[in-house]
Structure formats: C-alpha cells, structure tokens
Amino acid sequence: MKNTISVVIPVYFNEDSLPKLFEEIGIVENELSKKQVCLELIFVDDGSGDKSLDILIEFKKKRVETTIIKLTRNFGANKAVKAGLKFVTGDAFLDLAADLQDPPNLILEMVDRWLSGSKFVICARRTRDDPLVNKILAKLYYKILRLIVIKNYPDGGYSLLLMDKTFLPHILNSSKSVFLHVLAYWIGYEPKTIYYDRRARESGKSRWTLSKNLGAFLDVMLGFSVTPIRMI
C-alpha cells in the first residue's frame, strides 16, 4: 500500500518562479514514486494580481489530480496554508513556499525520516542568503521567540516541516495563532532536524512588508505566551 505526502503551496505573485517550481517538484515526485510514496499537491492562490492562477490552471491540465484553491483576496501566507490544510488527505503533510528559497528536494530526506518512524521533521536554516536588514530582523525575532515562547526553538528558525497526519486535527481545531511552524513546535513533539542553507531569491520580490512582519510578530508573541500581557 502506497503512502501519500500532501504538500500545501501558498502562491502570491509567483508567476516567475512557478515554472521552475513545477520542474523541481516533478523531480521530487519521480524520486518519491521509487519509495512507493505518492504526492498530493495543493496550491492556494492567495489573491495574486499577476498570472499565477493562469499558470496553475495550465499545470492542472497536465497534472489533473492537482488541487487549486483560489482565495477571494490576499489573506497572507499563513492563513493561505491553513486554508489548504483543510483539503489534505495524505498520511503526512507539509507546506512549501513557492519562491524556491527552500529547496523542494529536501522533501525527499524529510520523507525518509518519516518513513523511519519520525512524526515531526523540520528543516532548520544553517545560513540564509537574505538582505542584511532581513537577517538582523530575523535574528532578533527568533531571539525573542526563544526567550518568551519556546526556549528550544531553532536559532535561525525553519521553514520546512513535515508532520504525520496525527497532527492535522490538532492544527485545524486549534484556537491558537495560524502560524503553523510555531504551533507545530508548541504542541510539544520532539522534531528530527535536518540542517540546510537557505537559497537567495532568484525571481520576484518578498511580499512581506514591514507592517506584515510586525503584525506576525505580535500575533505570535501574544498568541503563544502570556508574558507580554503580564508585562502590560
């Protein structure tokens, strides 16, 4: 009996990176088939104003089992991922950014760990090829996160995580923040960690504005810790 891995991919102004993403995902899918593992792809168009949706529809014509979800407007990547999780049917699941900064081929090693019995696998960043300001802000964010929310959270954070299907009800039914990566860690499972070097963005630009980053910071800190409330 084959296992199925569900991959939720939020899409927002990614028309330039999608063709290469399809190519890399195709390679991963071929390798997974050798392990008797199927791939369920769930794309969530988060209100893109470019040709992303058209490109996704063309891709679905070639790979008909692909799921495409179109949100009415831009809600943000984290909310888009949670919308996509409602369509997950696989034995394990993960989310993947469409900008290719996190290499899709990491999925192969994550699946190997899962097949060996790990319920929770993360890919922690060893280095990140981002602008200096982004690096400084990220370092400050993770330092505060470790200080008041999760003391053993990875220093440089992580983007990719694979969770067994046993996580799904807890994720979908949680009243906590929609930030999947913090919520998954906060639940308490001890993860198996894979370290990698984050790629530089090859096309497009980050849509994470200062206001979005600040909003995310407040949501995480207030959603997972009572410390800020006690300080206030």
N, C-alpha and C positions, 0 to 999 in steps of 0.2 A: 504494500500500500504506500502510495507516494505522500510525502508531506508537502504542505503549501506554505510559502512565506508571503505575507501581504506587505506591500510597500506603498505607503501613502506619500504622495509628492505634491506639496503646495506649489502653485505656479502663479507668479505675479511679474509681468513684464519680462518674460524669459524667452522671447521668440528667438533670440540669437543662440542661446545655449541648448534649447530643446533638441535640435537635430543631433548634436554630439551626445547629449544625454541618452537619446534613444539608441545610439550606436553602442555606448558603453553598457547600457542596461541589457542590450541584446547579447553581448559577450558574457555578462554575468548569468543571464538566463540559460545560455548554452552550457556553461560550466555546471550550473545547478542541476540541469537535467541529467548529467552524468552521476550525480549523487542521489538520483530519484527524488528530486525536490522541484516542485512547480513554483512559478512566480505569479502572484496576483498583483497587478498594477492598478493603483487608484490615484488618479490625478484630480486635484482640486484647483480649479481656476478661481483665484481669489480676487475677482473683479479686474482682471488685466485690461489695459486700454490699448494693447498692441495686437499682434496677430497670434498670440499664444493659443487661444482657443481654436482658431482655424487649423493651426499646426497639430494640435491634439486630435482634432476630429479626423484629419487626414491619416494620422498614425493609427487611430482606431479602425479605420477602413482596412488597414493591413493586418492589424492585430485585434480582431473583433472582440476578444474576451477582456479587453481593457475597459476599465470603468472611468468615466469622466463626470465630475461634479462641477456645476457652474454656480458660484455664489452670486447673489444679486449685486454686491458691491465689495469693496475691499474691507475685510474684517481683520486682517493681519494673519501672518503665517501660523501662529499658534492656534488660533480659532479655526483656521482652514484645516489644519491637521486633525483637530478634534472632530470636525465635520466628516472628514474622510474615514476616521476610525469607526464610525457607525456602519460603514459598508464592509469592514474587514470580516473575512470568513476563514482566514488561514489558521494554521497551527501555531504560528508565531508572526509577529508583525514589527514593523519599524517605519520611521519616516525619513525621507531623504530630500535635501534641498535641491532645487532644480538648477542652481547656479554652478554646480560641479566643483565647488571648493572642497567638498568632501567626496573622495573617490568612491564611485559605486562598487569597485572591485573589493572594497572592504567587507561588503556583504558576504562574500564567499567565506572569509575567515570567521565572521560572526556566526554564520550558519554552521560551520564546523564545530564551533564551541557549543552551540545549541544542540546539535545532534549528539554531542558527547555528554549532554545532561545539564548544561547551564541554562537556567531560566531567564537570566538577565545578563546581557553582554553589552558593554559600551566601548566606544572608540574615543579615547581621551586624546586631546591635542598635545603633542610634544612641542611643536612650534607652530606659528601661524604667520603666513605671508600676507599680512594686512598693513594698511597705513599706520604710522606711528601713533596717531591720536587714538585710533581704534584699539591698538594694543594696550595703551595706557588705561583707557576706559574699561576694557575687558578685564585687565588685571585688578583694577580697583573693585569692579563689580564682584568678581569671584572671591576676592579677599573679604569683602563684607558678607557675602553669602556664606562663606565658611565660618565667619565669626559669629553670626547670629541665627543662621538657619540650619545648615548641615556641616558639621565640623570636618567630616572626611570627604567632602565633595572635591572632585579633581581640581587641582590648582589652576589649570588652564581651561577648565570646562570641557565639555564634549558635545558633539552634535549628533553623532550616530548612536543609536541604541536599538538593540533587538530584544523584544520581550516575548515570552511564552504567552499563549492565548489565555492562560490563567490570570494574567494581569488585566485583560481587557475589561471585565465587568467593574473592577476597581477604578480604572481610568475613566470609563464612561459615566459611572454613577457618582464619582467624587464631586463634592461641592467645593473642592479646593480650586486654586488657580488652574487655568488651562495650560500652563507651561509644563508640557509633557516631561521634559528632561528633569526638571526639579521634582515634579510629582512622582515620577518613577523611582527616583533615588530616595525620596522622602518616605515612600511606602516601607522601605526597610530591607529589601532583598540585597544581599551582598553580590555586587556585579563581578563578572570576569572582565578584565580590562585589556584592550588592545591599544597600543600607542601608535600614532601616526603624525605626519607633518601636513598641516592644512595647506591646500593649494592657494595660489593667488587667483583672484577673479580674472578670467580670460575675456569675458564679454559682459556688456551691460554695466549697471552700477547698483550698489546696495540701495534698497528702498527703506532701510532702517534709519529714519530721521532721528534727530536729537530728541524730539518730543516723544516718538515711539519708544526709543530706548529708555527715556525717563519713566514713561508710563509702565513699561515692562518691569523696570527696576522696582517701582513702588508696588506693583501687583504681586511680585514675587516676595518682597520683604514683608509686606502686610498680610499676604495670603498664607505664609508658611511659618511665621514667627509672631509671638505676642510681644517680643522685646520692644519694637518701635512704639506700640500702643502704650506699654508701661512707661517708656521714656517720655511720651507726650503727656 
